[in-house]
């Protein structure tokens, strides 16, 4: 991959995977093994590190430091997640005697890792910061074993120095033609998200535009994403990166019993099926009632369909079966870009 496409890179090195494997087998360090055992954490493979998510919140990052035995896992966490969740049930005010605050740091935040205790506390605290949209993404991804990435950002510097950052919510594998699989990127919106109903932001230097010159915000967003993933050089970089991601997910799953990976993920990792990048981004809409489904959501989906945007809509995020839902929607579209 050329240096211009380094922002597409995904995956852990062999020495990094080996560092995680040794940690999983350690008789004294428990945290990585407990991360693997957790049903509440979703792991995302980045370029040389991992992110652990709870309801859309990146609770911590697992990077790697250079030790005598190679790359050694190093956890970094935002301090706000170290606050103990039990504080919610206590008086939040701390007494002050003029020189000293009446508290012990260990009573307020986690300063050490205790097996079976600290990780659940971190997860519970992180969940408090989650909004409904990201919580929905978590529910969808948690129920779909073919999801291989979430909270996806591709950031590069533009010609004017600005950062261009396509950010998509979920990447899911779906079976394609015999011997092939497709990676489909999805964007998720709650039904009340203003981007679903409003117009796109005005470009810099432009004072006013009126429809049809000015697109619906969500249509403009999806088209921007599709333009990005359809570029030939982008597709090559994404394929290379996500084959490595699948391989890493298989390697990580082997470190502890009870953390299986989907067979399609394994087939991509082993090169038994060829991975392609689906050219369309699917818009997931949720958190609405039956009246909305038959009314404004139905109307909005028709509007989006006329604009070429593929959608999957469910009243509750827990109702999604993402890979099957995407495949079902694909069948409704004809032509080579279905």
DOLO-874282 format. One record per residue (C-alpha): residue number from 1; x, y, z. Coordinates in Angstrom, 2 decimals, padded with zeros to 5 digits, always signed. Layout:
k,X,Y,Z
NUM,X,Y,Z
...
This chain:
k,X,Y,Z
1,+000.00,+000.00,+000.00
2,+001.41,+003.39,-000.98
3,+002.08,+005.99,+001.68
4,-000.86,+008.04,+000.36
5,-003.18,+005.19,+001.37
6,-001.70,+004.49,+004.80
7,-004.81,+005.99,+006.38
8,-006.69,+002.88,+005.16
9,-004.41,+000.43,+006.95
10,-005.93,-002.02,+009.41
11,-004.50,-004.89,+011.37
12,-002.15,-006.09,+014.10
13,+001.32,-007.48,+013.47
14,+002.34,-011.03,+014.25
15,+004.33,-009.87,+017.27
16,+001.36,-007.90,+018.58
17,-000.93,-010.91,+018.26
18,+001.72,-012.98,+020.03
19,+001.83,-010.41,+022.84
20,-001.93,-010.74,+023.32
21,-001.69,-014.52,+023.20
22,+000.92,-014.56,+025.97
23,-001.19,-012.20,+028.06
24,-004.26,-014.40,+027.64
25,-002.25,-017.34,+028.99
26,-000.72,-015.40,+031.89
27,-001.50,-016.84,+035.36
28,-001.19,-013.40,+036.99
29,-002.41,-010.74,+034.52
30,-006.16,-011.14,+034.18
31,-007.41,-008.05,+032.39
32,-007.00,-009.17,+028.76
33,-008.58,-012.54,+029.44
34,-011.51,-010.82,+031.13
35,-011.85,-008.47,+028.15
36,-012.11,-011.50,+025.88
37,-014.69,-013.11,+028.16
38,-016.88,-010.00,+028.37
39,-020.18,-010.09,+026.46
40,-020.54,-006.32,+026.84
41,-017.36,-005.26,+025.04
42,-016.96,-005.13,+021.28
43,-013.39,-005.12,+019.95
44,-012.39,-003.22,+016.81
45,-009.06,-003.77,+015.07
46,-007.28,-000.56,+014.10
47,-003.87,+000.10,+012.58
48,-001.59,-001.45,+015.19
49,-004.00,-001.25,+018.12
50,-007.47,-002.23,+019.34
51,-010.42,-000.21,+020.57
52,-012.88,-001.68,+023.10
53,-016.43,-000.32,+022.80
54,-019.40,-000.19,+025.13
55,-022.57,+001.23,+023.55
56,-020.55,+003.31,+021.12
57,-018.10,+004.55,+023.75
58,-014.44,+003.70,+023.20
59,-013.76,+002.70,+026.80
60,-010.10,+002.01,+026.27
61,-007.41,+001.54,+023.68
62,-005.03,-001.40,+023.66
63,-001.75,-000.32,+022.14
64,+001.63,-001.99,+022.25
65,+004.93,-001.05,+023.86
66,+008.28,-002.52,+022.97
67,+009.57,-004.89,+025.63
68,+012.32,-007.48,+025.72
69,+009.94,-010.12,+024.35
70,+008.48,-008.00,+021.56
71,+005.31,-005.96,+021.41
72,+003.60,-005.91,+024.79
73,-000.04,-004.84,+025.25
74,-000.55,-001.48,+026.93
75,-003.98,-000.21,+027.93
76,-004.89,+003.50,+027.85
77,-008.22,+004.78,+029.18
78,-009.93,+008.15,+029.53
79,-009.99,+009.16,+033.17
80,-013.76,+009.70,+033.18
81,-014.33,+005.95,+032.85
82,-012.29,+005.30,+036.00
83,-014.92,+006.95,+038.20
84,-016.63,+004.24,+040.25
85,-020.29,+003.77,+039.30
86,-021.33,+003.32,+042.96
87,-020.90,+007.08,+043.37
88,-024.25,+007.51,+041.62
89,-025.98,+006.30,+044.79
90,-024.02,+008.52,+047.18
91,-024.04,+012.18,+048.09
92,-022.00,+013.76,+045.26
93,-020.69,+016.58,+047.45
94,-017.32,+016.39,+049.21
95,-016.62,+018.25,+052.44
96,-013.79,+020.79,+052.60
97,-012.22,+021.94,+055.88
98,-010.37,+024.92,+054.49
99,-007.21,+023.06,+053.53
100,-008.19,+019.53,+052.59
101,-011.01,+017.72,+050.80
102,-012.49,+014.85,+052.78
103,-012.01,+011.99,+050.36
104,-009.70,+009.14,+049.47
105,-008.90,+008.78,+045.74
106,-009.46,+005.02,+045.94
107,-013.07,+005.68,+046.99
108,-013.74,+007.80,+043.91
109,-011.82,+006.21,+041.06
110,-010.25,+002.89,+040.17
111,-006.53,+003.19,+040.77
112,-005.73,-000.53,+040.48
113,-007.13,-003.41,+038.46
114,-008.99,-006.03,+040.48
115,-010.07,-009.21,+038.76
116,-013.84,-009.65,+038.27
117,-014.49,-006.19,+039.74
118,-012.77,-003.40,+037.83
119,-013.78,-004.25,+034.26
120,-017.53,-004.44,+035.05
121,-017.21,-001.06,+036.78
122,-015.51,+000.48,+033.75
123,-018.23,-000.90,+031.50
124,-021.03,+000.37,+033.73
125,-019.51,+003.85,+033.95
126,-018.92,+004.04,+030.19
127,-022.53,+003.03,+029.48
128,-023.69,+006.19,+031.27
129,-022.17,+008.34,+028.51
130,-023.90,+006.51,+025.65
131,-026.61,+008.18,+023.59
132,-029.46,+006.25,+021.94
133,-027.93,+006.24,+018.45
134,-024.60,+004.70,+019.49
135,-026.38,+002.38,+021.90
136,-028.40,+001.20,+018.91
137,-025.23,+000.54,+016.91
138,-023.95,-001.57,+019.80
139,-027.15,-003.64,+019.94
140,-027.08,-004.24,+016.19
141,-023.40,-005.23,+016.15
142,-023.65,-007.39,+019.25
143,-026.33,-009.57,+017.63
144,-024.54,-009.93,+014.29
145,-021.42,-012.15,+014.26
146,-020.59,-011.05,+010.72
147,-019.82,-007.49,+011.89
148,-016.07,-006.96,+011.61
149,-015.74,-003.27,+012.46
150,-017.62,-000.38,+014.04
151,-017.14,+003.33,+014.69
152,-015.03,+003.38,+011.54
153,-012.94,+006.45,+010.69
154,-010.64,+007.01,+007.73
155,-008.77,+010.27,+008.23
156,-006.35,+011.93,+005.85
157,-005.11,+015.46,+005.25
158,-006.64,+017.30,+002.31
159,-004.83,+019.56,-000.14
160,-005.72,+022.63,+001.95
161,-004.54,+020.99,+005.16
162,-008.04,+020.14,+006.40
163,-008.75,+016.64,+007.62
164,-011.08,+014.52,+005.52
165,-012.68,+011.89,+007.72
166,-015.35,+009.57,+006.36
167,-016.80,+008.00,+009.50
168,-019.17,+005.06,+009.20
169,-020.85,+003.13,+011.97
170,-020.66,-000.56,+011.02
171,-018.91,-002.86,+008.54
172,-020.56,-006.25,+008.01
173,-019.69,-009.23,+005.83
174,-022.38,-010.73,+003.61
175,-022.05,-013.79,+001.37
176,-021.78,-012.98,-002.32
177,-021.52,-015.16,-005.38
178,-019.94,-018.60,-004.85
179,-016.42,-018.16,-003.51
180,-016.93,-014.48,-002.72
181,-017.94,-012.26,+000.20
182,-018.78,-008.57,+000.29
183,-017.97,-006.03,+002.96
184,-020.87,-003.61,+003.39
185,-020.53,-000.31,+005.23
186,-023.57,+000.98,+007.11
187,-024.53,+004.33,+008.57
188,-026.98,+004.33,+011.51
189,-029.55,+006.97,+012.45
190,-032.24,+007.22,+015.08
191,-035.53,+008.23,+013.50
192,-035.38,+011.62,+015.20
193,-031.85,+012.46,+014.00
194,-031.98,+015.93,+012.37
195,-029.63,+014.74,+009.60
196,-032.39,+012.42,+008.43
197,-034.79,+015.29,+007.90
198,-032.73,+018.44,+007.36
199,-030.56,+019.82,+004.58
200,-026.81,+019.49,+004.23
201,-024.52,+022.13,+005.68
202,-023.48,+024.86,+003.30
203,-019.99,+024.56,+001.80
204,-017.38,+027.04,+002.99
205,-017.78,+030.39,+001.30
206,-021.31,+029.68,+000.10
207,-023.96,+031.85,+001.74
208,-027.11,+030.26,+000.39
209,-028.42,+027.39,-001.69
210,-031.98,+026.26,-002.21
211,-033.35,+022.82,-003.11
212,-032.76,+021.04,-005.41
213,-029.23,+022.51,-005.34
214,-028.98,+021.71,-001.64
215,-029.32,+018.01,-000.81
216,-030.89,+016.31,+002.16
217,-028.17,+016.03,+004.80
218,-028.30,+012.25,+004.98
219,-028.30,+011.86,+001.18
220,-025.25,+014.09,+000.93
221,-023.56,+012.09,+003.69
222,-024.21,+008.71,+002.06
223,-023.08,+009.95,-001.35
224,-019.85,+011.24,+000.17
225,-019.20,+007.85,+001.74
226,-020.00,+005.99,-001.47
227,-017.74,+008.21,-003.52
228,-014.97,+007.41,-001.08
229,-015.38,+003.61,-001.04
230,-015.96,+003.32,-004.80
231,-012.57,+004.79,-005.70
232,-010.40,+002.02,-007.15
233,-007.38,+002.73,-004.97
234,-009.59,+002.92,-001.89
235,-011.15,-000.45,-002.65
236,-007.73,-002.08,-002.94
237,-006.64,-000.66,+000.41
238,-009.89,-001.64,+002.13
239,-009.70,-005.21,+000.85
240,-006.12,-005.60,+002.05
241,-006.94,-004.09,+005.43
242,-010.11,-006.03,+006.13
243,-008.68,-009.40,+005.14
244,-006.08,-008.69,+007.82
245,-008.82,-007.64,+010.26
246,-010.63,-010.94,+009.70
247,-007.37,-012.80,+010.25
248,-006.77,-010.91,+013.49
249,-010.30,-011.61,+014.73
250,-009.75,-015.33,+014.14
251,-006.37,-015.18,+015.92
252,-007.87,-013.34,+018.89
253,-010.80,-015.74,+019.13
254,-008.40,-018.67,+019.45
255,-006.91,-017.21,+022.64
256,-009.84,-018.21,+024.83
257,-012.71,-020.72,+024.63
258,-016.18,-019.36,+024.07
259,-015.26,-016.51,+021.73
260,-016.15,-017.94,+018.32
261,-016.03,-016.07,+015.03
262,-018.51,-016.42,+012.21
263,-017.62,-018.95,+009.54
264,-017.66,-016.29,+006.81
265,-015.13,-014.23,+008.78
266,-012.95,-017.33,+009.06
267,-013.25,-018.08,+005.33
268,-012.15,-014.56,+004.43
269,-009.26,-014.81,+006.91
270,-008.11,-018.10,+005.42
271,-008.45,-016.94,+001.82
272,-011.17,-019.49,+001.05
273,-013.45,-016.76,-000.24
274,-012.49,-013.58,-002.06
275,-013.38,-010.31,-000.36
276,-014.93,-007.45,-002.30
277,-016.11,-004.04,-001.12
278,-019.79,-003.40,-001.79
279,-020.10,-000.04,-003.59
280,-023.19,+001.13,-001.70
281,-023.57,+002.32,+001.88
282,-026.69,+001.11,+003.68
283,-028.59,+003.47,+005.94
284,-029.99,+001.88,+009.11
285,-032.97,+003.66,+010.71
286,-034.42,+002.74,+014.11
287,-036.19,+003.92,+017.25
288,-039.67,+004.60,+015.89
289,-043.21,+003.31,+016.48
290,-045.76,+001.67,+014.21
291,-047.47,+004.96,+013.36
292,-044.15,+006.45,+012.26
293,-043.29,+003.29,+010.31
294,-046.48,+003.54,+008.27
295,-046.24,+007.32,+008.01
296,-043.18,+009.51,+007.90
297,-040.61,+006.69,+007.93
298,-042.26,+005.03,+004.94
299,-042.35,+008.37,+003.13
300,-038.71,+009.12,+004.00
301,-037.56,+005.70,+002.81
302,-039.33,+006.24,-000.52
303,-037.67,+009.62,-000.88
304,-034.28,+008.07,-000.12
305,-034.91,+005.22,-002.54
306,-035.66,+007.70,-005.31
307,-032.31,+009.33,-004.53
308,-030.56,+005.95,-004.76
309,-030.01,+005.46,-001.02
310,-030.47,+001.92,+000.32
311,-032.18,+001.71,+003.71
312,-033.08,-000.88,+006.34
313,-035.58,+000.29,+008.96
314,-036.57,-001.44,+012.20
315,-038.54,-000.02,+015.10
316,-035.96,-001.27,+017.59
317,-032.22,-001.77,+017.01
318,-032.46,-005.18,+018.66
319,-034.75,-006.31,+015.81
320,-031.96,-006.11,+013.21
321,-030.36,-009.23,+011.77
322,-027.93,-007.11,+009.86
323,-026.35,-009.44,+007.31
324,-029.72,-010.99,+006.38
325,-031.41,-007.57,+006.34
326,-028.80,-006.15,+003.98
327,-029.01,-009.18,+001.70
328,-032.79,-008.88,+001.61
329,-032.55,-005.21,+000.69
330,-029.96,-005.98,-002.00
331,-032.45,-008.27,-003.74
332,-034.86,-005.36,-004.09
333,-032.34,-003.49,-006.22
334,-031.49,-004.65,-009.71
335,-028.40,-004.05,-011.78
336,-024.69,-004.39,-011.19
337,-024.71,-001.86,-008.32
338,-027.37,-003.67,-006.26
